[in-house]
Amino acid sequence: MSGKKGGGSNTRSAISGRFVTSGQGKASPHTTVHEASGPSGSSGAHYRSAISGRYVTTAHGKASPRTTVRES
Protein backbone atom coordinates (compact mmCIF):
# COMPACT_ATOMS: atom_id res chain seq x y z
CA MET A 1 0.00 0.00 0.00
CA SER A 2 2.99 2.27 0.42
CA GLY A 3 2.95 5.07 -2.12
CA LYS A 4 -0.36 3.96 -3.60
CA LYS A 5 -2.22 6.83 -5.22
CA GLY A 6 -5.79 7.39 -6.32
CA GLY A 7 -8.91 5.29 -5.98
CA GLY A 8 -10.03 5.78 -2.40
CA SER A 9 -8.18 6.26 0.83
CA ASN A 10 -5.15 5.09 2.80
CA THR A 11 -4.27 4.14 6.36
CA ARG A 12 -1.31 5.89 7.99
CA SER A 13 0.48 5.35 11.32
CA ALA A 14 0.30 8.43 13.56
CA ILE A 15 3.58 7.42 15.19
CA SER A 16 5.81 6.79 12.16
CA GLY A 17 3.83 8.66 9.50
CA ARG A 18 4.14 5.67 7.18
CA PHE A 19 1.35 3.98 5.30
CA VAL A 20 0.20 0.69 6.82
CA THR A 21 -2.16 -2.04 5.68
CA SER A 22 -5.84 -1.78 6.53
CA GLY A 23 -5.40 -4.82 8.83
CA GLN A 24 -2.69 -3.03 10.81
CA GLY A 25 -4.93 0.03 10.99
CA LYS A 26 -7.82 -2.01 12.37
CA ALA A 27 -5.50 -3.65 14.93
CA SER A 28 -4.26 -0.24 16.17
CA PRO A 29 -7.19 2.18 15.83
CA HIS A 30 -5.87 4.74 18.33
CA THR A 31 -2.56 5.24 16.55
CA THR A 32 -3.61 5.03 12.89
CA VAL A 33 -5.56 7.36 10.66
CA HIS A 34 -7.82 6.42 7.78
CA GLU A 35 -7.05 9.17 5.26
CA ALA A 36 -9.17 10.62 2.55
CA SER A 37 -8.64 13.94 0.83
CA GLY A 38 -8.00 16.97 3.05
CA PRO A 39 -10.52 19.63 3.96
CA SER A 40 -11.69 21.52 0.92
CA GLY A 41 -10.28 25.00 0.46
CA SER A 42 -7.47 24.35 2.90
CA SER A 43 -3.89 25.22 2.11
CA GLY A 44 -0.74 24.32 4.00
CA ALA A 45 -0.33 21.64 6.63
CA HIS A 46 -3.14 20.46 8.87
CA TYR A 47 -3.44 17.81 11.57
CA ARG A 48 -5.84 14.90 11.98
CA SER A 49 -6.51 12.95 15.18
CA ALA A 50 -5.72 9.23 14.93
CA ILE A 51 -8.37 8.52 17.57
CA SER A 52 -11.37 10.40 16.18
CA GLY A 53 -10.27 10.92 12.57
CA ARG A 54 -11.27 14.58 12.81
CA TYR A 55 -9.12 17.55 11.95
CA VAL A 56 -7.62 19.25 15.01
CA THR A 57 -5.91 22.58 15.61
CA THR A 58 -2.23 23.00 14.85
CA ALA A 59 -1.53 23.54 18.57
CA HIS A 60 -3.23 20.25 19.46
CA GLY A 61 -1.43 18.43 16.65
CA LYS A 62 1.97 19.66 17.82
CA ALA A 63 1.17 18.84 21.46
CA SER A 64 0.04 15.29 20.62
CA PRO A 65 2.53 13.93 18.04
CA ARG A 66 1.86 10.24 18.80
CA THR A 67 -1.90 10.46 18.24
CA THR A 68 -2.08 12.98 15.39
CA VAL A 69 -0.92 12.96 11.79
CA ARG A 70 0.38 16.04 9.98
CA GLU A 71 -1.03 16.21 6.47
CA SER A 72 0.28 18.57 3.83
Backbone as CSV, one residue per row, in Angstrom:
resi,resn,N_x,N_y,N_z,CA_x,CA_y,CA_z,C_x,C_y,C_z
1,MET,0.822,-1.180,0.000,0.000,0.000,0.000,0.869,1.247,0.000
2,SER,2.094,1.127,0.345,2.990,2.271,0.420,3.093,2.967,-0.930
3,GLY,2.836,4.281,-0.904,2.947,5.068,-2.124,1.783,4.913,-3.086
4,LYS,0.780,4.184,-2.727,-0.364,3.961,-3.600,-1.169,5.241,-3.743
5,LYS,-1.491,5.590,-4.957,-2.222,6.834,-5.222,-3.561,6.538,-5.894
6,GLY,-4.508,7.428,-5.638,-5.795,7.386,-6.319,-6.698,6.271,-5.852
7,GLY,-7.951,6.353,-6.243,-8.911,5.291,-5.978,-9.211,5.030,-4.521
8,GLY,-9.590,6.030,-3.753,-10.026,5.784,-2.398,-9.189,6.460,-1.341
9,SER,-8.857,5.674,-0.311,-8.177,6.256,0.827,-7.051,5.345,1.288
10,ASN,-6.295,5.811,2.278,-5.151,5.090,2.796,-5.203,5.069,4.312
11,THR,-4.410,4.199,4.912,-4.274,4.141,6.359,-2.834,4.476,6.691
12,ARG,-2.641,5.407,7.645,-1.307,5.887,7.993,-1.097,5.784,9.500
13,SER,0.109,5.386,9.913,0.482,5.350,11.322,0.695,6.768,11.824
14,ALA,0.096,7.107,12.970,0.296,8.427,13.557,1.679,8.527,14.183
15,ILE,2.276,7.411,14.537,3.580,7.415,15.186,4.701,7.589,14.174
16,SER,4.709,6.749,13.137,5.807,6.793,12.165,5.493,7.664,10.953
17,GLY,4.221,7.897,10.675,3.830,8.659,9.498,3.797,7.822,8.234
18,ARG,4.107,6.542,8.352,4.139,5.667,7.181,2.776,5.053,6.921
19,PHE,2.560,4.684,5.656,1.346,3.977,5.298,1.416,2.561,5.828
20,VAL,0.292,2.054,6.315,0.199,0.689,6.822,-0.976,0.001,6.143
21,THR,-1.047,-1.306,6.282,-2.158,-2.044,5.683,-3.438,-1.762,6.459
22,SER,-4.563,-2.017,5.845,-5.836,-1.783,6.530,-5.962,-2.704,7.742
23,GLY,-5.379,-3.896,7.681,-5.396,-4.819,8.827,-4.629,-4.256,10.007
24,GLN,-3.465,-3.654,9.743,-2.689,-3.029,10.806,-3.450,-1.836,11.386
25,GLY,-4.138,-1.107,10.530,-4.935,0.027,10.991,-6.070,-0.404,11.894
26,LYS,-6.728,-1.500,11.546,-7.824,-2.014,12.374,-7.317,-2.553,13.703
27,ALA,-6.088,-3.104,13.700,-5.500,-3.648,14.927,-5.041,-2.544,15.876
28,SER,-4.755,-1.362,15.361,-4.259,-0.238,16.173,-5.067,1.025,15.883
29,PRO,-6.346,1.046,16.218,-7.192,2.177,15.831,-6.846,3.501,16.501
30,HIS,-6.186,3.484,17.654,-5.867,4.736,18.333,-4.583,5.377,17.837
31,THR,-3.812,4.665,17.041,-2.556,5.239,16.545,-2.463,5.192,15.026
32,THR,-3.584,4.983,14.355,-3.607,5.026,12.893,-4.749,5.921,12.422
33,VAL,-4.573,6.463,11.232,-5.564,7.364,10.656,-5.974,6.830,9.303
34,HIS,-7.268,6.769,9.085,-7.817,6.421,7.785,-7.923,7.730,7.023
35,GLU,-7.125,7.897,5.983,-7.049,9.167,5.259,-7.913,9.185,4.011
36,ALA,-8.500,10.301,3.802,-9.167,10.617,2.546,-8.566,11.946,2.117
37,SER,-9.183,12.645,1.221,-8.642,13.938,0.830,-8.818,14.936,1.972
38,GLY,-7.982,15.970,1.994,-8.001,16.975,3.052,-9.234,17.852,2.983
39,PRO,-9.360,18.751,3.957,-10.523,19.631,3.957,-10.503,20.552,2.741
40,SER,-11.641,20.714,2.135,-11.693,21.521,0.917,-11.372,22.969,1.214
41,GLY,-10.631,23.599,0.314,-10.281,24.997,0.464,-9.125,25.244,1.409
42,SER,-8.549,24.190,1.945,-7.466,24.349,2.903,-6.125,24.371,2.184
43,SER,-5.233,25.212,2.660,-3.887,25.221,2.107,-2.906,25.054,3.250
44,GLY,-1.736,24.539,2.962,-0.743,24.323,3.997,-0.995,23.039,4.764
45,ALA,-0.233,22.850,5.823,-0.329,21.637,6.629,-1.517,21.708,7.584
46,HIS,-2.076,20.564,7.888,-3.138,20.456,8.867,-2.957,19.130,9.597
47,TYR,-3.598,18.981,10.729,-3.437,17.806,11.573,-4.763,17.079,11.717
48,ARG,-4.661,15.737,11.793,-5.842,14.903,11.980,-5.597,13.988,13.173
49,SER,-6.604,13.838,14.027,-6.510,12.949,15.180,-6.587,11.500,14.730
50,ALA,-5.679,10.649,15.237,-5.721,9.228,14.927,-6.871,8.557,15.658
51,ILE,-7.306,9.126,16.766,-8.366,8.521,17.568,-9.739,8.795,16.971
52,SER,-10.041,10.059,16.679,-11.374,10.398,16.180,-11.436,10.499,14.660
53,GLY,-10.282,10.731,14.014,-10.268,10.922,12.570,-10.620,12.338,12.155
54,ARG,-10.887,13.205,13.107,-11.266,14.581,12.812,-10.042,15.476,12.726
55,TYR,-10.187,16.570,12.016,-9.119,17.555,11.953,-9.054,18.289,13.280
56,VAL,-7.829,18.557,13.743,-7.616,19.251,15.011,-6.772,20.495,14.751
57,THR,-6.691,21.354,15.753,-5.911,22.581,15.607,-4.425,22.250,15.500
58,THR,-3.676,23.174,14.961,-2.232,23.000,14.851,-1.607,22.846,16.233
59,ALA,-2.067,23.624,17.206,-1.535,23.536,18.570,-1.751,22.140,19.151
60,HIS,-2.939,21.592,18.955,-3.227,20.251,19.461,-2.382,19.212,18.729
61,GLY,-2.232,19.368,17.432,-1.427,18.434,16.654,0.019,18.412,17.100
62,LYS,0.589,19.578,17.360,1.972,19.655,17.820,2.127,19.130,19.242
63,ALA,1.109,19.307,20.074,1.168,18.844,21.456,0.945,17.339,21.580
64,SER,0.366,16.705,20.570,0.043,15.286,20.616,0.613,14.555,19.403
65,PRO,1.942,14.494,19.258,2.525,13.927,18.045,2.308,12.429,17.866
66,ARG,2.037,11.685,18.928,1.858,10.238,18.799,0.424,9.851,18.440
67,THR,-0.513,10.778,18.561,-1.899,10.462,18.236,-2.489,11.378,17.171
68,THR,-1.629,12.151,16.505,-2.082,12.978,15.391,-1.153,12.785,14.195
69,VAL,-1.691,13.068,13.014,-0.917,12.959,11.790,-0.923,14.318,11.123
70,ARG,0.268,14.780,10.708,0.384,16.036,9.982,0.196,15.737,8.504
71,GLU,-0.747,16.392,7.892,-1.029,16.215,6.473,-0.705,17.497,5.745
72,SER,-0.079,17.380,4.591,0.284,18.572,3.830,-0.673,18.817,2.704
